[in-house]
Amino acid sequence: MNRLALALFPMIATTLMGIAVVAVLTMDIWATGQPILWAAVAGFVVSIPVSWWIGRQITAATAPRKGGAAG
């Protein structure tokens, strides 16, 4: 995982964990501790490849182009 992905990970993880927890709370299931905890864990796990992918996309978009015309 590159440094940009590591910098993006805390923001992406909290966002996805929050979305998952809110989704569990809005469902009409018994919102005890266990489904909320599993939703937060699922958001955390999903955020690992998401932050890696977003980091790669940003790095590719900002990298200098090879063989391009100078200026």
Biopython code that builds the backbone (N, CA, C, O; Angstrom):
import numpy as np
from Bio.PDB.StructureBuilder import StructureBuilder

atoms = [
    (1, "MET", "N", (0.855, -1.171, 0.000)),
    (1, "MET", "CA", (0.000, 0.000, 0.000)),
    (1, "MET", "C", (0.903, 1.236, 0.000)),
    (1, "MET", "O", (1.837, 1.324, 0.797)),
    (2, "ASN", "N", (0.634, 2.156, -0.863)),
    (2, "ASN", "CA", (1.495, 3.331, -0.939)),
    (2, "ASN", "C", (1.130, 4.353, 0.143)),
    (2, "ASN", "O", (0.134, 4.201, 0.850)),
    (3, "ARG", "N", (1.943, 5.377, 0.253)),
    (3, "ARG", "CA", (1.752, 6.352, 1.332)),
    (3, "ARG", "C", (0.469, 7.140, 1.179)),
    (3, "ARG", "O", (-0.156, 7.495, 2.178)),
    (4, "LEU", "N", (0.061, 7.422, -0.043)),
    (4, "LEU", "CA", (-1.188, 8.150, -0.242)),
    (4, "LEU", "C", (-2.372, 7.329, 0.243)),
    (4, "LEU", "O", (-3.280, 7.864, 0.879)),
    (5, "ALA", "N", (-2.370, 6.044, -0.049)),
    (5, "ALA", "CA", (-3.451, 5.175, 0.421)),
    (5, "ALA", "C", (-3.474, 5.106, 1.943)),
    (5, "ALA", "O", (-4.545, 5.060, 2.549)),
    (6, "LEU", "N", (-2.304, 5.097, 2.557)),
    (6, "LEU", "CA", (-2.249, 5.090, 4.018)),
    (6, "LEU", "C", (-2.773, 6.394, 4.605)),
    (6, "LEU", "O", (-3.366, 6.393, 5.684)),
    (7, "ALA", "N", (-2.563, 7.501, 3.909)),
    (7, "ALA", "CA", (-3.089, 8.779, 4.381)),
    (7, "ALA", "C", (-4.602, 8.863, 4.177)),
    (7, "ALA", "O", (-5.302, 9.478, 4.982)),
    (8, "LEU", "N", (-5.103, 8.255, 3.120)),
    (8, "LEU", "CA", (-6.543, 8.276, 2.838)),
    (8, "LEU", "C", (-7.320, 7.282, 3.690)),
    (8, "LEU", "O", (-8.518, 7.461, 3.910)),
    (9, "PHE", "N", (-6.659, 6.248, 4.168)),
    (9, "PHE", "CA", (-7.341, 5.167, 4.868)),
    (9, "PHE", "C", (-8.167, 5.620, 6.073)),
    (9, "PHE", "O", (-9.311, 5.180, 6.189)),
    (10, "PRO", "N", (-7.670, 6.467, 6.975)),
    (10, "PRO", "CA", (-8.506, 6.859, 8.117)),
    (10, "PRO", "C", (-9.803, 7.556, 7.720)),
    (10, "PRO", "O", (-10.842, 7.333, 8.341)),
    (11, "MET", "N", (-9.748, 8.391, 6.696)),
    (11, "MET", "CA", (-10.966, 9.093, 6.256)),
    (11, "MET", "C", (-11.943, 8.134, 5.588)),
    (11, "MET", "O", (-13.146, 8.188, 5.844)),
    (12, "ILE", "N", (-11.430, 7.266, 4.739)),
    (12, "ILE", "CA", (-12.288, 6.324, 4.038)),
    (12, "ILE", "C", (-12.863, 5.298, 5.006)),
    (12, "ILE", "O", (-14.033, 4.930, 4.895)),
    (13, "ALA", "N", (-12.056, 4.833, 5.949)),
    (13, "ALA", "CA", (-12.524, 3.830, 6.900)),
    (13, "ALA", "C", (-13.648, 4.369, 7.771)),
    (13, "ALA", "O", (-14.662, 3.696, 7.956)),
    (14, "THR", "N", (-13.483, 5.570, 8.307)),
    (14, "THR", "CA", (-14.544, 6.112, 9.159)),
    (14, "THR", "C", (-15.805, 6.387, 8.364)),
    (14, "THR", "O", (-16.910, 6.223, 8.881)),
    (15, "THR", "N", (-15.656, 6.802, 7.117)),
    (15, "THR", "CA", (-16.839, 7.049, 6.294)),
    (15, "THR", "C", (-17.590, 5.758, 6.012)),
    (15, "THR", "O", (-18.805, 5.699, 6.199)),
    (16, "LEU", "N", (-16.889, 4.726, 5.566)),
    (16, "LEU", "CA", (-17.563, 3.469, 5.249)),
    (16, "LEU", "C", (-18.105, 2.777, 6.493)),
    (16, "LEU", "O", (-19.170, 2.162, 6.446)),
    (17, "MET", "N", (-17.380, 2.872, 7.604)),
    (17, "MET", "CA", (-17.887, 2.295, 8.844)),
    (17, "MET", "C", (-19.147, 3.022, 9.295)),
    (17, "MET", "O", (-20.100, 2.388, 9.747)),
    (18, "GLY", "N", (-19.159, 4.332, 9.177)),
    (18, "GLY", "CA", (-20.339, 5.102, 9.547)),
    (18, "GLY", "C", (-21.530, 4.792, 8.670)),
    (18, "GLY", "O", (-22.652, 4.688, 9.165)),
    (19, "ILE", "N", (-21.305, 4.640, 7.370)),
    (19, "ILE", "CA", (-22.393, 4.284, 6.455)),
    (19, "ILE", "C", (-22.965, 2.928, 6.813)),
    (19, "ILE", "O", (-24.182, 2.744, 6.819)),
    (20, "ALA", "N", (-22.088, 1.974, 7.112)),
    (20, "ALA", "CA", (-22.556, 0.632, 7.455)),
    (20, "ALA", "C", (-23.333, 0.628, 8.769)),
    (20, "ALA", "O", (-24.354, -0.051, 8.876)),
    (21, "VAL", "N", (-22.874, 1.365, 9.755)),
    (21, "VAL", "CA", (-23.569, 1.416, 11.044)),
    (21, "VAL", "C", (-24.918, 2.096, 10.898)),
    (21, "VAL", "O", (-25.903, 1.632, 11.471)),
    (22, "VAL", "N", (-24.986, 3.184, 10.146)),
    (22, "VAL", "CA", (-26.264, 3.857, 9.923)),
    (22, "VAL", "C", (-27.216, 2.942, 9.168)),
    (22, "VAL", "O", (-28.413, 2.928, 9.457)),
    (23, "ALA", "N", (-26.708, 2.179, 8.207)),
    (23, "ALA", "CA", (-27.557, 1.241, 7.474)),
    (23, "ALA", "C", (-28.144, 0.191, 8.412)),
    (23, "ALA", "O", (-29.316, -0.165, 8.286)),
    (24, "VAL", "N", (-27.345, -0.304, 9.346)),
    (24, "VAL", "CA", (-27.841, -1.285, 10.306)),
    (24, "VAL", "C", (-28.882, -0.655, 11.229)),
    (24, "VAL", "O", (-29.894, -1.278, 11.552)),
    (25, "LEU", "N", (-28.630, 0.572, 11.646)),
    (25, "LEU", "CA", (-29.562, 1.232, 12.560)),
    (25, "LEU", "C", (-30.886, 1.580, 11.889)),
    (25, "LEU", "O", (-31.918, 1.619, 12.559)),
    (26, "THR", "N", (-30.881, 1.833, 10.581)),
    (26, "THR", "CA", (-32.122, 2.169, 9.900)),
    (26, "THR", "C", (-32.933, 0.939, 9.516)),
    (26, "THR", "O", (-34.137, 1.036, 9.280)),
    (27, "MET", "N", (-32.278, -0.218, 9.453)),
    (27, "MET", "CA", (-33.022, -1.447, 9.199)),
    (27, "MET", "C", (-33.842, -1.789, 10.433)),
    (27, "MET", "O", (-33.471, -1.452, 11.558)),
    (28, "ASP", "N", (-34.927, -2.444, 10.210)),
    (28, "ASP", "CA", (-35.786, -2.780, 11.343)),
    (28, "ASP", "C", (-35.351, -4.112, 11.947)),
    (28, "ASP", "O", (-36.135, -5.056, 12.051)),
    (29, "ILE", "N", (-34.091, -4.161, 12.339)),
    (29, "ILE", "CA", (-33.599, -5.325, 13.071)),
    (29, "ILE", "C", (-33.295, -4.870, 14.482)),
    (29, "ILE", "O", (-33.226, -3.672, 14.758)),
    (30, "TRP", "N", (-33.119, -5.801, 15.349)),
    (30, "TRP", "CA", (-32.817, -5.440, 16.729)),
    (30, "TRP", "C", (-31.412, -4.898, 16.769)),
    (30, "TRP", "O", (-30.439, -5.648, 16.681)),
    (31, "ALA", "N", (-31.310, -3.607, 16.899)),
    (31, "ALA", "CA", (-30.005, -2.942, 16.845)),
    (31, "ALA", "C", (-29.278, -3.105, 18.172)),
    (31, "ALA", "O", (-29.073, -2.151, 18.924)),
    (32, "THR", "N", (-28.904, -4.330, 18.424)),
    (32, "THR", "CA", (-28.089, -4.594, 19.606)),
    (32, "THR", "C", (-26.639, -4.333, 19.247)),
    (32, "THR", "O", (-26.342, -3.842, 18.159)),
    (33, "GLY", "N", (-25.759, -4.652, 20.135)),
    (33, "GLY", "CA", (-24.350, -4.372, 19.898)),
    (33, "GLY", "C", (-23.721, -5.206, 18.808)),
    (33, "GLY", "O", (-22.833, -4.731, 18.100)),
    (34, "GLN", "N", (-24.165, -6.439, 18.660)),
    (34, "GLN", "CA", (-23.485, -7.323, 17.719)),
    (34, "GLN", "C", (-23.668, -6.920, 16.249)),
    (34, "GLN", "O", (-22.667, -6.869, 15.534)),
    (35, "PRO", "N", (-24.885, -6.629, 15.747)),
    (35, "PRO", "CA", (-24.981, -6.199, 14.343)),
    (35, "PRO", "C", (-24.264, -4.877, 14.076)),
    (35, "PRO", "O", (-23.715, -4.676, 12.993)),
    (36, "ILE", "N", (-24.268, -3.992, 15.043)),
    (36, "ILE", "CA", (-23.568, -2.720, 14.878)),
    (36, "ILE", "C", (-22.063, -2.958, 14.796)),
    (36, "ILE", "O", (-21.375, -2.350, 13.975)),
    (37, "LEU", "N", (-21.564, -3.833, 15.639)),
    (37, "LEU", "CA", (-20.142, -4.155, 15.620)),
    (37, "LEU", "C", (-19.742, -4.817, 14.308)),
    (37, "LEU", "O", (-18.708, -4.476, 13.735)),
    (38, "TRP", "N", (-20.550, -5.761, 13.825)),
    (38, "TRP", "CA", (-20.247, -6.427, 12.556)),
    (38, "TRP", "C", (-20.292, -5.444, 11.387)),
    (38, "TRP", "O", (-19.503, -5.563, 10.450)),
    (39, "ALA", "N", (-21.195, -4.488, 11.433)),
    (39, "ALA", "CA", (-21.254, -3.474, 10.377)),
    (39, "ALA", "C", (-19.998, -2.615, 10.384)),
    (39, "ALA", "O", (-19.456, -2.291, 9.328)),
    (40, "ALA", "N", (-19.537, -2.247, 11.571)),
    (40, "ALA", "CA", (-18.315, -1.446, 11.657)),
    (40, "ALA", "C", (-17.102, -2.240, 11.177)),
    (40, "ALA", "O", (-16.236, -1.694, 10.493)),
    (41, "VAL", "N", (-17.033, -3.511, 11.525)),
    (41, "VAL", "CA", (-15.925, -4.358, 11.075)),
    (41, "VAL", "C", (-15.968, -4.522, 9.550)),
    (41, "VAL", "O", (-14.932, -4.476, 8.887)),
    (42, "ALA", "N", (-17.163, -4.712, 9.008)),
    (42, "ALA", "CA", (-17.291, -4.847, 7.549)),
    (42, "ALA", "C", (-16.870, -3.568, 6.840)),
    (42, "ALA", "O", (-16.195, -3.630, 5.812)),
    (43, "GLY", "N", (-17.250, -2.418, 7.364)),
    (43, "GLY", "CA", (-16.817, -1.149, 6.779)),
    (43, "GLY", "C", (-15.321, -0.971, 6.838)),
    (43, "GLY", "O", (-14.719, -0.442, 5.904)),
    (44, "PHE", "N", (-14.707, -1.411, 7.936)),
    (44, "PHE", "CA", (-13.256, -1.331, 8.079)),
    (44, "PHE", "C", (-12.557, -2.206, 7.047)),
    (44, "PHE", "O", (-11.600, -1.773, 6.404)),
    (45, "VAL", "N", (-13.037, -3.439, 6.891)),
    (45, "VAL", "CA", (-12.407, -4.379, 5.962)),
    (45, "VAL", "C", (-12.571, -3.907, 4.516)),
    (45, "VAL", "O", (-11.636, -4.004, 3.721)),
    (46, "VAL", "N", (-13.743, -3.402, 4.177)),
    (46, "VAL", "CA", (-13.987, -2.930, 2.808)),
    (46, "VAL", "C", (-13.145, -1.693, 2.512)),
    (46, "VAL", "O", (-12.775, -1.468, 1.360)),
    (47, "SER", "N", (-12.839, -0.893, 3.517)),
    (47, "SER", "CA", (-12.097, 0.338, 3.279)),
    (47, "SER", "C", (-10.630, 0.092, 2.907)),
    (47, "SER", "O", (-9.984, 0.981, 2.352)),
    (48, "ILE", "N", (-10.104, -1.074, 3.198)),
    (48, "ILE", "CA", (-8.700, -1.355, 2.859)),
    (48, "ILE", "C", (-8.486, -1.384, 1.344)),
    (48, "ILE", "O", (-7.636, -0.643, 0.850)),
    (49, "PRO", "N", (-9.224, -2.212, 0.580)),
    (49, "PRO", "CA", (-9.011, -2.170, -0.872)),
    (49, "PRO", "C", (-9.524, -0.884, -1.517)),
    (49, "PRO", "O", (-9.001, -0.454, -2.545)),
    (50, "VAL", "N", (-10.542, -0.272, -0.920)),
    (50, "VAL", "CA", (-11.066, 0.981, -1.482)),
    (50, "VAL", "C", (-10.014, 2.080, -1.388)),
    (50, "VAL", "O", (-9.800, 2.809, -2.357)),
    (51, "SER", "N", (-9.360, 2.212, -0.249)),
    (51, "SER", "CA", (-8.340, 3.252, -0.108)),
    (51, "SER", "C", (-7.132, 2.949, -0.989)),
    (51, "SER", "O", (-6.512, 3.872, -1.518)),
    (52, "TRP", "N", (-6.789, 1.682, -1.156)),
    (52, "TRP", "CA", (-5.694, 1.327, -2.056)),
    (52, "TRP", "C", (-6.045, 1.708, -3.494)),
    (52, "TRP", "O", (-5.210, 2.259, -4.212)),
    (53, "TRP", "N", (-7.280, 1.415, -3.917)),
    (53, "TRP", "CA", (-7.707, 1.724, -5.282)),
    (53, "TRP", "C", (-7.755, 3.236, -5.519)),
    (53, "TRP", "O", (-7.287, 3.717, -6.551)),
    (54, "ILE", "N", (-8.311, 3.977, -4.577)),
    (54, "ILE", "CA", (-8.389, 5.432, -4.739)),
    (54, "ILE", "C", (-6.986, 6.040, -4.754)),
    (54, "ILE", "O", (-6.715, 6.960, -5.525)),
    (55, "GLY", "N", (-6.106, 5.533, -3.912)),
    (55, "GLY", "CA", (-4.717, 6.007, -3.928)),
    (55, "GLY", "C", (-4.035, 5.757, -5.254)),
    (55, "GLY", "O", (-3.304, 6.614, -5.750)),
    (56, "ARG", "N", (-4.268, 4.587, -5.835)),
    (56, "ARG", "CA", (-3.694, 4.289, -7.164)),
    (56, "ARG", "C", (-4.260, 5.207, -8.235)),
    (56, "ARG", "O", (-3.524, 5.679, -9.102)),
    (57, "GLN", "N", (-5.565, 5.466, -8.181)),
    (57, "GLN", "CA", (-6.190, 6.329, -9.180)),
    (57, "GLN", "C", (-5.655, 7.754, -9.086)),
    (57, "GLN", "O", (-5.392, 8.382, -10.112)),
    (58, "ILE", "N", (-5.494, 8.267, -7.885)),
    (58, "ILE", "CA", (-4.969, 9.627, -7.723)),
    (58, "ILE", "C", (-3.516, 9.687, -8.164)),
    (58, "ILE", "O", (-3.110, 10.644, -8.824)),
    (59, "THR", "N", (-2.730, 8.680, -7.811)),
    (59, "THR", "CA", (-1.323, 8.648, -8.214)),
    (59, "THR", "C", (-1.198, 8.587, -9.736)),
    (59, "THR", "O", (-0.358, 9.274, -10.316)),
    (60, "ALA", "N", (-2.023, 7.775, -10.379)),
    (60, "ALA", "CA", (-1.980, 7.672, -11.848)),
    (60, "ALA", "C", (-2.426, 8.968, -12.510)),
    (60, "ALA", "O", (-1.883, 9.356, -13.544)),
    (61, "ALA", "N", (-3.399, 9.630, -11.928)),
    (61, "ALA", "CA", (-3.907, 10.871, -12.535)),
    (61, "ALA", "C", (-2.931, 12.028, -12.395)),
    (61, "ALA", "O", (-2.934, 12.941, -13.222)),
    (62, "THR", "N", (-2.101, 12.005, -11.369)),
    (62, "THR", "CA", (-1.179, 13.104, -11.145)),
    (62, "THR", "C", (0.245, 12.806, -11.575)),
    (62, "THR", "O", (1.114, 13.668, -11.443)),
    (63, "ALA", "N", (0.507, 11.622, -12.079)),
    (63, "ALA", "CA", (1.853, 11.256, -12.511)),
    (63, "ALA", "C", (2.182, 11.969, -13.826)),
    (63, "ALA", "O", (1.307, 12.172, -14.668)),
    (64, "PRO", "N", (3.446, 12.344, -13.991)),
    (64, "PRO", "CA", (3.823, 12.957, -15.266)),
    (64, "PRO", "C", (3.714, 11.962, -16.404)),
    (64, "PRO", "O", (4.028, 10.784, -16.231)),
    (65, "ARG", "N", (3.288, 12.407, -17.528)),
    (65, "ARG", "CA", (3.093, 11.539, -18.694)),
    (65, "ARG", "C", (4.428, 11.319, -19.403)),
    (65, "ARG", "O", (5.246, 12.230, -19.530)),
    (66, "LYS", "N", (4.618, 10.100, -19.854)),
    (66, "LYS", "CA", (5.853, 9.755, -20.565)),
    (66, "LYS", "C", (5.685, 10.089, -22.041)),
    (66, "LYS", "O", (4.638, 9.822, -22.631)),
    (67, "GLY", "N", (6.712, 10.669, -22.626)),
    (67, "GLY", "CA", (6.719, 10.943, -24.061)),
    (67, "GLY", "C", (5.832, 12.088, -24.488)),
    (67, "GLY", "O", (5.616, 12.278, -25.685)),
    (68, "GLY", "N", (5.314, 12.849, -23.559)),
    (68, "GLY", "CA", (4.450, 13.975, -23.899)),
    (68, "GLY", "C", (5.254, 15.165, -24.377)),
    (68, "GLY", "O", (6.460, 15.250, -24.150)),
    (69, "ALA", "N", (4.580, 16.069, -25.033)),
    (69, "ALA", "CA", (5.237, 17.280, -25.515)),
    (69, "ALA", "C", (5.533, 18.198, -24.340)),
    (69, "ALA", "O", (4.676, 18.421, -23.484)),
    (70, "ALA", "N", (6.728, 18.718, -24.304)),
    (70, "ALA", "CA", (7.108, 19.618, -23.231)),
    (70, "ALA", "C", (6.573, 21.004, -23.542)),
    (70, "ALA", "O", (6.925, 21.625, -24.546)),
    (71, "GLY", "N", (5.724, 21.460, -22.663)),
    (71, "GLY", "CA", (5.223, 22.644, -22.803)),
    (71, "GLY", "C", (4.715, 23.777, -23.174)),
    (71, "GLY", "O", (4.463, 24.645, -22.338)),
]
sb = StructureBuilder()
sb.init_structure("model")
sb.init_model(0)
sb.init_chain("A")
sb.init_seg("    ")
for serial, (resi, resn, name, xyz) in enumerate(atoms, 1):
    if name == "N":
        sb.init_residue(resn, " ", resi, " ")
    sb.init_atom(name, np.array(xyz, "f"), 0.0, 1.0, " ", f" {name:<3s}", serial, name[0])
structure = sb.get_structure()
